[in-house]
Amino acid sequence: ASRTEKKASLPQLIEHLPGIYWRIVYWALQDCFEMILANAKEIHDLKQVRRKTDKRDCIWIARLCLNDMITPSYVPTWDIQQLKDLFRARVNYVEMRTECKNIIHKHLDIMNIRIGTYLSNIFGKAGTQILNDLVKGCKIDQIMERITDRRILKKKEDIMESLQGTLNSSSILIIKTHLESIQDINAKISELDAKIDDTLQNLHAEELRILLSIPGVGSERVLANIISEIGDISLFETADQLTSWAGLAPSSHSSGGKVINGRIGKTGNRYLRRILIQVAHAAARTKGSVLGRFYRRVMRRRGAPIAIVALARKILAIIHHLWKNMEPYEEPGFKKKVHHQKVHECGEFGISGALAIIGKAEDKIGAAGGGCG
């Protein structure tokens, strides 16, 4: 018997446990029951009885199931779920590292140490060395003697002046402990990256190859993160369904025949939304691409924040189309210069416009041929 027929012969078991607790029941009983993971909010919206008891809830959920009024939530395969857990753990560590960096910035400001004015990244190699020497109690001259980076040495006098703050023991201790925390977090992130790379070797190789053709997507790891969050693309018939599920569709309010589009809500997959916003920032900086032009056009009318969200939604719609049809991204228009001559950026035109241009070219060729005869 097929897997579908086998499931149809099993009794149904519905669960709507919060957080990760549904996994324990789902994976333990999936061979004995046809498991249905229900959305707790959907059940709550359909509920008609105000009094709540566990018995009343069970009876109500059973009635909904018998009448096919419950939409099963998507449960990814075990491999995809593991990859998703790895990526989400990495996101949590990155957020922890960012919090540590913000605390260090705060206590540097408390001590009036303005090293960030002259270093673009105080947590780079040279910046970390300066901070470590500072918390060890080294003098400013000793700190600068250990610097070998020529770019830093060009600003030696400015950096020495920025380090002449009012030191206090509590801020020094806090900076020291958070520098150690950042070092530990970096080691954990590297360990997660190694595990993610091992998991990616035999997972969605063809999808990765196709989606890497999108401007702004620079690494397989970023795409694997998107693929793991989406899971099964066949569940989304249209791009609008996918963008709505990701929380990138604007809210809509309709009254008296007038439709007003608002901001995006906080619902949806926040991890997928986060990575798409990062991809949109990279795509917005691309030169000569349709995505870059789209961002700049929207930014002039609506501002940068709205333009980034609109670009993220557009990229997700492109991902849906490419993944659904298994075809690579093709950039319309010119991609590069021809014969080292400056090619002006041309606007998009339809089939009729293209045929008109071809017709003019044929007329010119015919006229030239007639003259030579």
C-alpha positions as CSV (number, residue, x, y, z in Angstrom):
1,A,0.0,0.0,0.0
2,S,1.2,3.5,-0.7
3,R,1.9,6.0,2.0
4,T,-1.3,7.9,1.3
5,E,-3.4,4.8,1.4
6,K,-1.7,3.7,4.6
7,K,-2.5,7.1,6.2
8,A,-6.1,7.0,5.1
9,S,-6.5,3.7,7.0
10,L,-5.2,5.1,10.3
11,P,-7.3,6.9,12.9
12,Q,-6.8,10.7,13.0
13,L,-5.1,12.4,15.9
14,I,-5.2,16.2,16.1
15,E,-2.8,18.3,18.2
16,H,-2.3,22.1,18.6
17,L,0.4,22.2,21.2
18,P,2.3,25.5,21.5
19,G,6.0,26.1,20.7
20,I,8.1,23.0,20.0
21,Y,6.0,20.6,22.2
22,W,4.0,19.3,19.2
23,R,7.1,17.7,17.8
24,I,7.3,15.2,20.7
25,V,3.8,13.8,20.1
26,Y,4.0,14.1,16.3
27,W,7.2,12.2,15.7
28,A,6.4,9.6,18.4
29,L,2.9,8.7,17.1
30,Q,3.1,9.4,13.3
31,D,3.3,5.6,12.5
32,C,0.2,4.8,14.5
33,F,-2.1,7.8,13.6
34,E,-2.7,10.1,10.8
35,M,-1.3,13.2,12.5
36,I,-2.9,16.6,11.9
37,L,-1.1,19.6,13.3
38,A,-3.7,22.3,13.7
39,N,-3.2,26.1,14.1
40,A,-4.3,27.0,17.6
41,K,-5.4,30.5,16.4
42,E,-7.6,29.1,13.7
43,I,-9.3,26.8,16.2
44,H,-9.8,29.6,18.6
45,D,-11.4,31.8,15.9
46,L,-13.9,29.0,15.0
47,K,-14.7,28.4,18.7
48,Q,-18.3,29.3,19.7
49,V,-18.3,28.3,23.4
50,R,-16.9,30.8,25.8
51,R,-16.5,28.3,28.7
52,K,-13.2,26.5,28.4
53,T,-12.3,23.1,29.7
54,D,-10.0,20.4,28.2
55,K,-13.0,18.1,27.7
56,R,-15.0,20.8,25.8
57,D,-11.9,21.6,23.7
58,C,-11.5,18.0,22.7
59,I,-15.1,17.7,21.7
60,W,-15.0,20.9,19.7
61,I,-11.8,19.9,17.9
62,A,-13.2,16.5,17.1
63,R,-16.3,18.1,15.5
64,L,-14.1,20.4,13.4
65,C,-12.1,17.4,12.2
66,L,-15.2,15.4,11.3
67,N,-16.5,18.3,9.2
68,D,-13.1,18.9,7.5
69,M,-12.9,22.4,9.0
70,I,-9.3,22.2,10.1
71,T,-6.5,23.1,7.7
72,P,-3.4,20.9,8.6
73,S,-0.3,22.9,9.2
74,Y,2.8,22.0,7.2
75,V,5.3,19.7,8.9
76,P,8.7,19.6,7.1
77,T,10.7,16.4,6.6
78,W,13.2,15.4,9.3
79,D,16.2,16.6,7.2
80,I,14.6,20.0,6.5
81,Q,13.6,20.4,10.2
82,Q,17.1,19.7,11.3
83,L,18.6,22.2,8.8
84,K,16.0,24.8,9.9
85,D,16.9,24.2,13.6
86,L,20.6,24.8,12.8
87,F,19.9,28.0,10.9
88,R,17.6,29.3,13.7
89,A,20.2,28.5,16.3
90,R,22.8,30.4,14.3
91,V,20.4,33.4,14.1
92,N,20.0,33.3,17.9
93,Y,23.8,33.3,18.4
94,V,24.2,36.2,16.0
95,E,21.6,38.2,18.0
96,M,23.4,37.4,21.2
97,R,26.7,38.6,19.7
98,T,25.1,41.8,18.5
99,E,23.7,42.4,22.0
100,C,27.2,41.9,23.5
101,K,28.7,44.4,20.9
102,N,26.0,47.0,21.8
103,I,26.8,46.7,25.5
104,I,30.5,47.2,24.7
105,H,29.7,50.3,22.7
106,K,27.5,51.6,25.5
107,H,30.3,51.3,28.1
108,L,32.9,52.8,25.8
109,D,30.6,55.8,25.5
110,I,30.2,55.9,29.3
111,M,34.0,56.2,29.6
112,N,34.2,58.8,26.7
113,I,36.3,56.5,24.6
114,R,35.4,57.4,20.9
115,I,37.4,54.8,19.1
116,G,34.4,54.0,16.9
117,T,34.8,57.4,15.3
118,Y,38.1,56.4,13.6
119,L,37.6,52.6,13.2
120,S,34.7,51.4,10.9
121,N,34.6,48.2,12.9
122,I,35.9,48.1,16.4
123,F,35.4,44.4,16.5
124,G,37.8,43.7,13.6
125,K,41.3,42.4,14.1
126,A,42.9,45.7,15.0
127,G,39.9,46.9,17.0
128,T,39.7,43.8,19.1
129,Q,43.4,44.0,19.8
130,I,43.0,47.6,21.0
131,L,40.0,46.7,23.3
132,N,41.8,43.6,24.8
133,D,44.9,45.7,25.6
134,L,42.7,48.4,27.0
135,V,40.9,46.1,29.5
136,K,44.3,44.6,30.4
137,G,45.4,48.0,31.7
138,C,48.0,48.7,29.0
139,K,49.0,52.4,28.4
140,I,48.0,54.1,25.2
141,D,51.6,54.2,23.9
142,Q,51.9,50.5,24.5
143,I,48.6,49.8,22.8
144,M,49.6,51.7,19.6
145,E,53.1,50.0,19.5
146,R,51.5,46.6,19.0
147,I,49.4,47.8,16.0
148,T,50.9,46.8,12.6
149,D,48.0,47.7,10.3
150,R,49.1,50.6,8.1
151,R,45.6,52.0,7.7
152,I,45.3,52.2,11.5
153,L,48.7,53.8,11.8
154,K,47.7,56.6,9.5
155,K,45.2,57.7,12.1
156,K,47.5,57.0,15.1
157,E,47.3,60.5,16.7
158,D,43.5,60.6,16.3
159,I,43.1,57.1,17.8
160,M,45.4,57.9,20.7
161,E,43.3,61.0,21.5
162,S,40.1,59.0,21.3
163,L,41.4,56.5,23.9
164,Q,42.0,59.2,26.5
165,G,38.7,58.7,28.3
166,T,37.8,58.4,32.0
167,L,38.3,54.7,32.9
168,N,36.3,53.0,35.6
169,S,36.7,49.5,36.9
170,S,33.0,48.4,36.4
171,S,32.9,49.3,32.7
172,I,36.3,47.7,32.1
173,L,35.1,44.4,33.7
174,I,31.8,44.5,31.7
175,I,33.7,45.1,28.4
176,K,36.2,42.3,29.3
177,T,33.4,39.7,30.0
178,H,31.5,40.6,26.9
179,L,34.7,40.4,24.7
180,E,35.1,36.8,26.1
181,S,31.5,36.1,25.3
182,I,31.9,37.3,21.7
183,Q,34.9,35.0,21.3
184,D,32.9,32.0,22.6
185,I,29.9,32.8,20.4
186,N,32.1,33.1,17.3
187,A,33.5,29.6,18.0
188,K,29.9,28.2,18.3
189,I,28.8,30.0,15.1
190,S,31.8,28.4,13.3
191,E,30.8,25.0,14.6
192,L,27.2,25.5,13.4
193,D,28.5,26.7,10.0
194,A,30.5,23.5,9.6
195,K,27.5,21.3,10.4
196,I,25.3,23.3,8.0
197,D,27.8,22.9,5.2
198,D,27.9,19.1,5.8
199,T,24.1,18.9,5.8
200,L,23.9,20.9,2.5
201,Q,26.0,18.5,0.4
202,N,23.1,16.2,-0.7
203,L,20.1,18.6,-0.1
204,H,18.4,20.6,-2.9
205,A,21.4,20.8,-5.1
206,E,19.4,21.6,-8.2
207,E,17.3,24.3,-6.4
208,L,20.5,25.9,-5.1
209,R,22.0,26.1,-8.6
210,I,18.9,27.7,-10.0
211,L,18.3,30.2,-7.2
212,L,22.0,31.3,-7.1
213,S,21.3,33.2,-10.4
214,I,19.2,35.8,-8.6
215,P,21.1,39.1,-8.1
216,G,21.9,39.8,-4.4
217,V,22.1,36.1,-3.4
218,G,25.8,35.5,-2.9
219,S,26.1,32.2,-1.1
220,E,24.6,28.8,-1.0
221,R,24.2,29.1,2.8
222,V,21.8,32.0,2.4
223,L,19.7,30.2,-0.2
224,A,19.7,27.0,1.9
225,N,18.3,29.1,4.8
226,I,15.5,30.3,2.6
227,I,14.8,26.8,1.2
228,S,14.7,25.3,4.7
229,E,12.2,27.9,5.9
230,I,9.9,27.5,2.9
231,G,10.2,23.7,2.9
232,D,7.8,22.4,0.2
233,I,7.2,25.0,-2.5
234,S,4.3,22.9,-3.9
235,L,2.1,24.0,-1.0
236,F,2.1,27.6,-2.3
237,E,0.1,27.7,-5.6
238,T,0.8,31.4,-6.1
239,A,3.5,33.9,-5.1
240,D,0.9,35.9,-3.2
241,Q,0.3,33.0,-0.9
242,L,4.0,32.6,-0.2
243,T,4.6,36.3,0.4
244,S,1.6,36.4,2.7
245,W,2.8,33.4,4.6
246,A,6.2,35.1,5.0
247,G,4.6,38.2,6.4
248,L,5.7,40.4,3.6
249,A,2.3,41.3,2.2
250,P,0.8,44.6,3.3
251,S,-2.3,44.6,5.4
252,S,-5.5,45.5,3.7
253,H,-8.5,47.4,5.0
254,S,-11.7,47.7,3.0
255,S,-14.7,49.8,3.8
256,G,-17.4,51.3,1.6
257,G,-15.7,50.0,-1.5
258,K,-12.4,51.7,-0.7
259,V,-9.3,49.5,-0.2
260,I,-6.5,50.9,1.9
261,N,-3.2,49.0,2.1
262,G,-1.3,49.4,5.3
263,R,2.0,48.1,6.8
264,I,3.1,44.5,7.0
265,G,2.1,42.8,10.2
266,K,4.1,40.9,12.8
267,T,2.5,37.6,11.7
268,G,4.3,35.2,9.4
269,N,7.6,33.5,9.4
270,R,10.0,36.0,11.0
271,Y,13.1,34.0,10.2
272,L,12.3,33.9,6.5
273,R,11.3,37.6,6.5
274,R,14.6,38.5,8.2
275,I,16.8,36.7,5.7
276,L,14.9,38.1,2.7
277,I,15.3,41.6,4.0
278,Q,19.1,41.0,4.2
279,V,19.0,39.7,0.6
280,A,17.0,42.8,-0.5
281,H,19.7,45.1,1.0
282,A,22.3,43.3,-1.1
283,A,20.2,43.3,-4.3
284,A,19.5,47.0,-3.8
285,R,23.2,47.8,-4.2
286,T,23.6,45.9,-7.5
287,K,24.2,48.1,-10.5
288,G,22.5,47.6,-13.8
289,S,20.0,45.0,-12.5
290,V,16.2,45.2,-12.6
291,L,16.1,44.7,-8.9
292,G,18.4,47.6,-8.2
293,R,16.4,49.9,-10.5
294,F,13.1,48.7,-8.8
295,Y,14.5,49.6,-5.4
296,R,15.7,53.1,-6.4
297,R,12.4,53.8,-8.2
298,V,10.3,52.9,-5.1
299,M,12.7,54.6,-2.8
300,R,12.3,57.9,-4.5
301,R,8.5,57.8,-4.1
302,R,8.0,56.0,-0.7
303,G,11.4,56.0,1.1
304,A,14.1,53.4,1.8
305,P,12.3,51.2,4.5
306,I,9.2,50.6,2.3
307,A,11.4,50.1,-0.8
308,I,13.4,47.4,1.0
309,V,10.3,45.5,2.0
310,A,8.8,45.8,-1.5
311,L,12.1,44.5,-2.9
312,A,12.1,41.6,-0.5
313,R,8.6,40.7,-1.5
314,K,9.6,40.9,-5.2
315,I,12.6,38.6,-4.6
316,L,10.4,36.1,-2.8
317,A,7.9,36.1,-5.8
318,I,10.9,35.5,-8.1
319,I,12.1,32.6,-5.9
320,H,8.6,31.1,-6.1
321,H,8.5,31.3,-9.9
322,L,12.0,29.9,-10.4
323,W,11.6,27.1,-7.9
324,K,8.2,26.2,-9.1
325,N,9.2,26.0,-12.8
326,M,12.9,24.9,-12.2
327,E,14.3,27.6,-14.5
328,P,17.2,30.0,-13.9
329,Y,16.8,33.7,-13.4
330,E,17.4,35.7,-16.6
331,E,18.1,39.4,-16.4
332,P,16.1,41.4,-19.0
333,G,17.9,44.2,-20.8
334,F,21.6,44.8,-21.1
335,K,24.0,43.2,-18.6
336,K,27.3,44.5,-19.8
337,K,29.0,46.9,-22.2
338,V,29.3,46.0,-25.8
339,H,32.6,46.6,-27.6
340,H,33.7,48.8,-24.7
341,Q,31.3,51.4,-25.7
342,K,28.9,53.1,-23.2
343,V,25.5,51.5,-23.5
344,H,22.7,53.7,-22.2
345,E,20.2,52.0,-19.9
346,C,17.1,51.4,-22.0
347,G,13.6,51.1,-20.7
348,E,11.5,47.9,-20.8
349,F,9.3,47.5,-23.9
350,G,6.8,44.9,-25.0
351,I,6.7,42.5,-28.0
352,S,5.1,45.2,-30.3
353,G,8.0,47.6,-29.6
354,A,10.6,44.9,-30.3
355,L,8.9,43.9,-33.6
356,A,8.8,47.6,-34.7
357,I,12.6,47.9,-34.1
358,I,13.3,44.6,-36.0
359,G,11.1,45.9,-38.9
360,K,13.1,49.2,-39.1
361,A,16.3,47.2,-39.1
362,E,15.1,45.0,-41.9
363,D,14.1,48.1,-44.0
364,K,17.6,49.6,-43.5
365,I,19.3,46.3,-44.5
366,G,17.0,46.0,-47.6
367,A,17.8,49.6,-48.6
368,A,21.5,49.0,-48.2
369,G,21.3,45.8,-50.3
370,G,19.3,47.5,-53.1
371,G,22.0,50.3,-53.3
372,C,24.8,47.8,-53.7
373,G,23.0,45.9,-56.5
